[in-house]
Amino acid sequence: QLEAFYDREPDELLADADLPAAHQALLVALESGEVRAASPDGSNGWTVHAWVKRAILLGFRAAPIERMDGPNGPFFDKTAYPPRRFDALVPGGTAVRRGSFVAPGVVVMPPAYVNVGAHVEEGAMIDSHALVGSCAQVGRRVHLSCGAQIGGVLEPAGARPVIVEDDVFVGGL
């Protein structure tokens, strides 16, 4: 189980030969929605899963910076969370990082950005020039208007991430 694997000191984890496989399993679990940084607790509240945030941070720490070539020229980023690939994208500079969950039926208008650990539920609209920060939780049928910025909260790991619950409109400036 991933939670048990990551329930150790960072130095011990960094020395573990199984870390690359665990990191890949973490990415798959985040992208499928099986694992998330925070989840509804069933009583109108939320539970923070600090181990998920610690695991994401460890991924950054363990990964080297690499040159990545693309249509808009080269850029440099940590290899742990490269941009995700999709079958159909509207051109225009949108990036959705590995380790983020984007449910079926979510519309992302370019250019927009969805960071690692973010969880975006079905029917949401991420308009152009909008940002969904690391570990942000975005509910069903949320509309993030053009230019809206939903911050991310990775540290401290036990801190509650930014949460936008169902059926909300967030205007941009």
C-alpha positions in Angstrom: 0.0 0.0 0.0 1.3 3.5 -1.0 0.5 5.1 2.3 2.5 2.5 4.3 5.4 2.9 1.8 5.5 6.6 2.2 5.1 6.5 6.0 8.9 6.8 6.6 11.5 9.5 6.9 12.5 11.2 3.7 16.1 10.1 3.8 15.1 6.5 4.2 12.7 6.8 1.3 15.3 8.5 -0.9 17.6 5.5 -0.3 14.9 2.9 -1.1 15.4 1.2 -4.5 11.6 0.9 -4.8 11.0 4.6 -4.7 10.8 5.0 -8.5 8.1 2.3 -8.8 6.2 3.8 -5.8 6.3 7.2 -7.4 4.8 5.8 -10.6 2.1 4.1 -8.6 1.4 7.4 -6.8 1.0 9.2 -10.2 -1.4 6.6 -11.4 -3.4 6.7 -8.2 -3.6 10.5 -8.2 -4.5 10.6 -11.9 -7.3 8.0 -11.5 -8.7 9.8 -8.4 -8.1 6.8 -6.2 -5.8 8.9 -4.0 -6.1 12.6 -3.3 -4.6 15.3 -1.0 -7.9 15.9 0.7 -11.3 14.2 0.6 -14.8 14.9 1.9 -15.3 13.3 5.3 -19.0 12.6 4.8 -20.0 15.1 7.5 -19.7 18.4 5.5 -16.0 18.6 6.3 -12.7 17.5 4.8 -9.9 15.2 5.7 -6.3 16.1 4.7 -4.1 13.2 3.6 -0.7 14.7 4.6 1.1 11.5 3.4 0.0 12.4 -0.2 1.4 15.9 0.1 4.7 14.5 1.6 4.9 12.0 -1.2 4.5 14.7 -3.8 7.2 16.8 -2.2 9.5 13.8 -2.0 9.0 13.3 -5.8 10.2 16.9 -6.4 13.2 16.3 -4.1 14.2 13.0 -5.7 13.9 14.1 -9.3 16.5 15.9 -11.4 15.8 19.0 -13.5 15.7 18.2 -17.2 15.5 20.0 -20.5 12.2 19.4 -22.2 11.8 20.4 -25.8 8.4 21.4 -27.1 6.7 23.5 -29.8 7.3 26.7 -27.9 11.0 26.2 -27.4 12.8 24.3 -24.6 11.9 24.6 -21.0 13.3 23.1 -17.8 11.4 21.2 -15.1 11.7 18.4 -12.6 11.2 15.1 -14.2 8.9 13.8 -11.5 5.8 15.6 -12.8 6.0 16.2 -16.6 3.0 17.5 -18.6 0.3 14.9 -19.1 -0.6 13.7 -22.6 -4.2 13.7 -23.8 -5.8 12.3 -27.0 -7.6 15.6 -27.8 -6.5 19.1 -26.8 -7.5 22.5 -28.0 -4.2 24.2 -29.0 -3.0 27.2 -27.1 -0.6 26.4 -24.3 -2.5 24.4 -21.7 -0.5 22.2 -19.3 -1.9 19.6 -17.0 0.9 18.1 -14.9 1.2 14.4 -14.1 -0.2 13.5 -10.8 -3.4 15.5 -11.2 -6.9 14.2 -11.6 -9.1 15.7 -14.3 -12.5 13.9 -14.4 -14.3 13.1 -17.7 -16.3 16.0 -18.9 -14.0 18.7 -17.6 -13.4 21.5 -20.1 -10.0 23.2 -20.0 -9.7 26.2 -22.2 -6.2 27.3 -23.3 -4.0 28.6 -21.9 -4.6 27.1 -18.5 -2.6 25.2 -15.9 -3.4 22.3 -13.6 -0.7 21.4 -11.1 0.3 18.1 -9.4 -2.1 16.8 -6.8 -5.0 18.9 -8.0 -8.3 17.1 -8.2 -10.9 18.5 -10.6 -14.4 16.9 -10.6 -16.7 16.2 -13.5 -18.5 19.0 -15.2 -16.0 21.6 -14.2 -14.9 24.4 -16.5 -11.4 25.8 -16.3 -11.4 28.8 -18.5 -8.5 30.5 -20.3 -5.7 31.9 -18.2 -7.0 30.0 -15.1 -4.7 28.2 -12.7 -5.5 25.2 -10.4 -2.7 25.0 -7.9 -1.0 22.0 -6.4 -3.4 19.8 -4.4 -6.3 22.2 -4.9 -9.7 20.3 -4.8 -12.3 21.6 -7.3 -15.8 20.2 -7.1 -18.4 19.2 -9.7 -19.8 21.8 -12.1 -17.4 24.5 -10.8 -16.6 27.3 -13.3 -13.2 28.9 -12.9 -13.6 32.0 -14.9 -11.0 33.5 -17.3 -8.0 34.6 -15.2 -9.1 32.8 -11.9 -6.3 31.6 -9.7 -7.0 28.7 -7.3 -3.8 28.6 -5.2 -2.1 25.4 -4.2 -1.0 24.4 -0.7 1.7 21.7 -0.6 3.4 22.9 2.6 3.1 22.3 5.4 1.9 18.8 4.4 -0.8 18.7 7.1 -2.3 22.0 6.0 -5.7 22.0 4.3 -5.4 22.6 0.6 -7.6 25.1 -1.2 -11.0 23.6 -1.7 -13.8 24.8 -4.0 -16.9 22.7 -3.4 -19.6 21.8 -6.0 -21.6 24.3 -8.1 -19.4 27.4 -7.5 -18.5 30.2 -9.9 -15.1 31.8 -9.3 -14.5 35.0 -11.2 -11.2 36.2 -12.3 -9.7 39.7 -12.3 
